């Protein structure tokens, strides 16, 4: 697999999530993402696995991937853990 394609796919999908263009709960379909990024589905799969491991993407009980939803408690807990690790 071309890692450059996977890195590009990762950056573009992450950008969609961070910009709010792909809001929490939005489905992430490999075919649509591949067409949008201009790569095959293989780099998209790799990018989605990476995003899932970083909690940008969540898997539904049915196995579909969606943009993760973070509430205020999740964000507060994340910052508390980060403060403990960096402090």
Biotite code that builds the C-alpha atoms (Angstrom):
import biotite.structure as struc

atoms = struc.array([
    struc.Atom([0.000, 0.000, 0.000], chain_id="A", res_id=1, res_name="UNK", atom_name="CA", element="C"),
    struc.Atom([1.137, 3.521, -0.721], chain_id="A", res_id=2, res_name="UNK", atom_name="CA", element="C"),
    struc.Atom([1.572, 5.138, 2.707], chain_id="A", res_id=3, res_name="UNK", atom_name="CA", element="C"),
    struc.Atom([1.511, 8.579, 1.118], chain_id="A", res_id=4, res_name="UNK", atom_name="CA", element="C"),
    struc.Atom([-2.053, 7.921, -0.082], chain_id="A", res_id=5, res_name="UNK", atom_name="CA", element="C"),
    struc.Atom([-3.093, 6.712, 3.385], chain_id="A", res_id=6, res_name="UNK", atom_name="CA", element="C"),
    struc.Atom([-1.493, 9.778, 4.990], chain_id="A", res_id=7, res_name="UNK", atom_name="CA", element="C"),
    struc.Atom([-3.294, 12.070, 2.549], chain_id="A", res_id=8, res_name="UNK", atom_name="CA", element="C"),
    struc.Atom([-6.599, 10.291, 3.191], chain_id="A", res_id=9, res_name="UNK", atom_name="CA", element="C"),
    struc.Atom([-6.020, 10.562, 6.953], chain_id="A", res_id=10, res_name="UNK", atom_name="CA", element="C"),
    struc.Atom([-5.290, 14.299, 6.733], chain_id="A", res_id=11, res_name="UNK", atom_name="CA", element="C"),
    struc.Atom([-8.315, 15.026, 4.560], chain_id="A", res_id=12, res_name="UNK", atom_name="CA", element="C"),
    struc.Atom([-10.781, 12.989, 6.628], chain_id="A", res_id=13, res_name="UNK", atom_name="CA", element="C"),
    struc.Atom([-9.400, 14.393, 9.883], chain_id="A", res_id=14, res_name="UNK", atom_name="CA", element="C"),
    struc.Atom([-9.759, 17.880, 8.405], chain_id="A", res_id=15, res_name="UNK", atom_name="CA", element="C"),
    struc.Atom([-13.412, 17.216, 7.593], chain_id="A", res_id=16, res_name="UNK", atom_name="CA", element="C"),
    struc.Atom([-14.015, 16.112, 11.170], chain_id="A", res_id=17, res_name="UNK", atom_name="CA", element="C"),
    struc.Atom([-12.144, 18.989, 12.822], chain_id="A", res_id=18, res_name="UNK", atom_name="CA", element="C"),
    struc.Atom([-13.761, 21.617, 10.596], chain_id="A", res_id=19, res_name="UNK", atom_name="CA", element="C"),
    struc.Atom([-17.231, 20.311, 11.433], chain_id="A", res_id=20, res_name="UNK", atom_name="CA", element="C"),
    struc.Atom([-17.911, 19.532, 7.779], chain_id="A", res_id=21, res_name="UNK", atom_name="CA", element="C"),
    struc.Atom([-18.396, 15.936, 8.968], chain_id="A", res_id=22, res_name="UNK", atom_name="CA", element="C"),
    struc.Atom([-20.346, 16.457, 12.220], chain_id="A", res_id=23, res_name="UNK", atom_name="CA", element="C"),
    struc.Atom([-20.583, 13.993, 15.129], chain_id="A", res_id=24, res_name="UNK", atom_name="CA", element="C"),
    struc.Atom([-22.611, 10.949, 14.155], chain_id="A", res_id=25, res_name="UNK", atom_name="CA", element="C"),
    struc.Atom([-22.079, 11.467, 10.413], chain_id="A", res_id=26, res_name="UNK", atom_name="CA", element="C"),
    struc.Atom([-21.552, 8.160, 8.611], chain_id="A", res_id=27, res_name="UNK", atom_name="CA", element="C"),
    struc.Atom([-18.155, 7.612, 6.995], chain_id="A", res_id=28, res_name="UNK", atom_name="CA", element="C"),
    struc.Atom([-18.549, 5.520, 3.843], chain_id="A", res_id=29, res_name="UNK", atom_name="CA", element="C"),
    struc.Atom([-15.396, 4.187, 2.215], chain_id="A", res_id=30, res_name="UNK", atom_name="CA", element="C"),
    struc.Atom([-16.698, 4.582, -1.337], chain_id="A", res_id=31, res_name="UNK", atom_name="CA", element="C"),
    struc.Atom([-17.678, 8.232, -0.898], chain_id="A", res_id=32, res_name="UNK", atom_name="CA", element="C"),
    struc.Atom([-14.461, 9.105, 0.923], chain_id="A", res_id=33, res_name="UNK", atom_name="CA", element="C"),
    struc.Atom([-12.348, 7.368, -1.734], chain_id="A", res_id=34, res_name="UNK", atom_name="CA", element="C"),
    struc.Atom([-14.057, 9.361, -4.490], chain_id="A", res_id=35, res_name="UNK", atom_name="CA", element="C"),
    struc.Atom([-13.672, 12.617, -2.565], chain_id="A", res_id=36, res_name="UNK", atom_name="CA", element="C"),
    struc.Atom([-9.975, 12.097, -1.723], chain_id="A", res_id=37, res_name="UNK", atom_name="CA", element="C"),
    struc.Atom([-9.136, 10.562, -5.098], chain_id="A", res_id=38, res_name="UNK", atom_name="CA", element="C"),
    struc.Atom([-7.636, 7.318, -3.788], chain_id="A", res_id=39, res_name="UNK", atom_name="CA", element="C"),
    struc.Atom([-8.715, 3.685, -3.655], chain_id="A", res_id=40, res_name="UNK", atom_name="CA", element="C"),
    struc.Atom([-10.557, 2.224, -0.680], chain_id="A", res_id=41, res_name="UNK", atom_name="CA", element="C"),
    struc.Atom([-7.406, 0.607, 0.756], chain_id="A", res_id=42, res_name="UNK", atom_name="CA", element="C"),
    struc.Atom([-5.787, 3.899, 1.919], chain_id="A", res_id=43, res_name="UNK", atom_name="CA", element="C"),
    struc.Atom([-9.217, 5.022, 3.160], chain_id="A", res_id=44, res_name="UNK", atom_name="CA", element="C"),
    struc.Atom([-9.479, 1.884, 5.319], chain_id="A", res_id=45, res_name="UNK", atom_name="CA", element="C"),
    struc.Atom([-6.017, 2.530, 6.765], chain_id="A", res_id=46, res_name="UNK", atom_name="CA", element="C"),
    struc.Atom([-6.884, 6.167, 7.471], chain_id="A", res_id=47, res_name="UNK", atom_name="CA", element="C"),
    struc.Atom([-10.158, 5.181, 9.145], chain_id="A", res_id=48, res_name="UNK", atom_name="CA", element="C"),
    struc.Atom([-8.384, 2.600, 11.333], chain_id="A", res_id=49, res_name="UNK", atom_name="CA", element="C"),
    struc.Atom([-5.930, 5.273, 12.425], chain_id="A", res_id=50, res_name="UNK", atom_name="CA", element="C"),
    struc.Atom([-8.724, 7.772, 13.100], chain_id="A", res_id=51, res_name="UNK", atom_name="CA", element="C"),
    struc.Atom([-10.619, 5.140, 15.068], chain_id="A", res_id=52, res_name="UNK", atom_name="CA", element="C"),
    struc.Atom([-7.534, 4.421, 17.211], chain_id="A", res_id=53, res_name="UNK", atom_name="CA", element="C"),
    struc.Atom([-7.300, 8.175, 17.891], chain_id="A", res_id=54, res_name="UNK", atom_name="CA", element="C"),
    struc.Atom([-11.038, 8.360, 18.791], chain_id="A", res_id=55, res_name="UNK", atom_name="CA", element="C"),
    struc.Atom([-12.029, 10.665, 15.936], chain_id="A", res_id=56, res_name="UNK", atom_name="CA", element="C"),
    struc.Atom([-14.149, 7.852, 14.528], chain_id="A", res_id=57, res_name="UNK", atom_name="CA", element="C"),
    struc.Atom([-16.383, 5.365, 16.350], chain_id="A", res_id=58, res_name="UNK", atom_name="CA", element="C"),
    struc.Atom([-17.879, 2.054, 15.313], chain_id="A", res_id=59, res_name="UNK", atom_name="CA", element="C"),
    struc.Atom([-21.621, 1.578, 15.782], chain_id="A", res_id=60, res_name="UNK", atom_name="CA", element="C"),
    struc.Atom([-23.033, -1.680, 17.182], chain_id="A", res_id=61, res_name="UNK", atom_name="CA", element="C"),
    struc.Atom([-23.849, -2.581, 13.554], chain_id="A", res_id=62, res_name="UNK", atom_name="CA", element="C"),
    struc.Atom([-20.163, -2.151, 12.633], chain_id="A", res_id=63, res_name="UNK", atom_name="CA", element="C"),
    struc.Atom([-20.525, 1.082, 10.657], chain_id="A", res_id=64, res_name="UNK", atom_name="CA", element="C"),
    struc.Atom([-18.055, 3.923, 11.142], chain_id="A", res_id=65, res_name="UNK", atom_name="CA", element="C"),
    struc.Atom([-19.286, 7.364, 12.160], chain_id="A", res_id=66, res_name="UNK", atom_name="CA", element="C"),
    struc.Atom([-17.684, 10.583, 13.355], chain_id="A", res_id=67, res_name="UNK", atom_name="CA", element="C"),
    struc.Atom([-17.241, 10.249, 17.122], chain_id="A", res_id=68, res_name="UNK", atom_name="CA", element="C"),
    struc.Atom([-19.369, 12.350, 19.456], chain_id="A", res_id=69, res_name="UNK", atom_name="CA", element="C"),
    struc.Atom([-17.613, 13.987, 22.388], chain_id="A", res_id=70, res_name="UNK", atom_name="CA", element="C"),
    struc.Atom([-19.647, 15.575, 25.154], chain_id="A", res_id=71, res_name="UNK", atom_name="CA", element="C"),
    struc.Atom([-18.396, 18.092, 27.734], chain_id="A", res_id=72, res_name="UNK", atom_name="CA", element="C"),
    struc.Atom([-17.600, 15.329, 30.257], chain_id="A", res_id=73, res_name="UNK", atom_name="CA", element="C"),
    struc.Atom([-15.429, 13.495, 27.696], chain_id="A", res_id=74, res_name="UNK", atom_name="CA", element="C"),
    struc.Atom([-13.466, 16.651, 26.939], chain_id="A", res_id=75, res_name="UNK", atom_name="CA", element="C"),
    struc.Atom([-13.028, 17.506, 30.633], chain_id="A", res_id=76, res_name="UNK", atom_name="CA", element="C"),
    struc.Atom([-11.763, 13.978, 31.346], chain_id="A", res_id=77, res_name="UNK", atom_name="CA", element="C"),
    struc.Atom([-9.337, 14.180, 28.425], chain_id="A", res_id=78, res_name="UNK", atom_name="CA", element="C"),
    struc.Atom([-7.873, 17.459, 29.664], chain_id="A", res_id=79, res_name="UNK", atom_name="CA", element="C"),
    struc.Atom([-7.605, 16.102, 33.227], chain_id="A", res_id=80, res_name="UNK", atom_name="CA", element="C"),
    struc.Atom([-5.696, 13.034, 31.997], chain_id="A", res_id=81, res_name="UNK", atom_name="CA", element="C"),
    struc.Atom([-3.459, 15.179, 29.826], chain_id="A", res_id=82, res_name="UNK", atom_name="CA", element="C"),
    struc.Atom([-2.682, 17.485, 32.756], chain_id="A", res_id=83, res_name="UNK", atom_name="CA", element="C"),
    struc.Atom([-1.728, 14.474, 34.915], chain_id="A", res_id=84, res_name="UNK", atom_name="CA", element="C"),
    struc.Atom([0.507, 13.031, 32.188], chain_id="A", res_id=85, res_name="UNK", atom_name="CA", element="C"),
    struc.Atom([2.212, 16.299, 31.288], chain_id="A", res_id=86, res_name="UNK", atom_name="CA", element="C"),
    struc.Atom([2.362, 17.747, 34.817], chain_id="A", res_id=87, res_name="UNK", atom_name="CA", element="C"),
])
